[in-house]
Amino acid sequence: MGRFLAPLAVLTALTTLASAGLQITKPEAGATLTGGDAISIEWKEAGNGPNMDDLTTYQVFLCAGTNDASDNYDLQVSGNFAKGGSKAEGKTVKTIGGDTPKNAYYVKIIATGAKGGTYTFFSDRFSMNGMTAEFSPALVTALKKVSGTAGPADVDTTVKDAAAVADVADEEYEVEYTMQTGATRYAPMQPIPPTKITAKTAKPQYPTSSVKIATTKLPTPSQQTTITQSQTHKVSSIENTVAAAPMPSDDMAKFLRRWQD
């Protein structure tokens, strides 16, 4: 069970819309595309969610699988492009999936919020013909439980008020990173290097941790965004008003002239 992704080479066309929330309009629900051909992806502002002005970069994925967000495998990013896009186009890879079952595929786009967090939205389901590989038996079994053409539900973890969230999240930065859960996690403030090296011997900052080697394929972490605590350290600088040293006029000048040939 799960879903997987075909890499796409993404080209973008920039447009400006005005509404709220994003909806993928192409590929259309129930459409049949051909593996190895170019796939066109379009979306517009509609429904509930952040405006395009509240989003920065987008990542586009071609996926296959169920609508269960907790049933994930590692996904490969297919493209990363800047704010303002509402179209993407890329060539599919026909060696990464099967023709059946019907409506196994959908497009997933992860947009980064301007104030933090992400907004993930999905297309309706569609089919792919001409695919030369096969889905795993577990994935085929899972897909048989999927009915209709609706894709997964949107996931909105974007930060609405950066100042308010910063205040609320102060305690979150003190929680050990690996102990946090949810799509958004908080990392402590980056330390500032000292101006002098006083240590005579090196020692680790933190105790060592145990490592378990994976013997089977691991699921993709549910974490989507890391917010690092804002840096409070400030640096001031001034202009260096000391004049540059003049060119040498002694024996060094003669040495330098040797290389003017």
Secondary structure, DSSP 8 states (H G I E B T S, - for coil): ---EEE----EEEE----SSSEEEEES-TT-EEETTSEEEEEEEE-SSS--GGGEEEEEEEEEES-S-TTS--------EE-TTEEEEEEE--TTS--S-STT-EEEEEEEEETTS-EEEEE---BEEES--S---HHHHHHHTT--SS-----EE---S-HHHHHHHTTTGGGS-GGG--SSEEEE-------SS---SS---SS--------SS-----S--EEEE-------------S-------SHHHHHHHGGG-
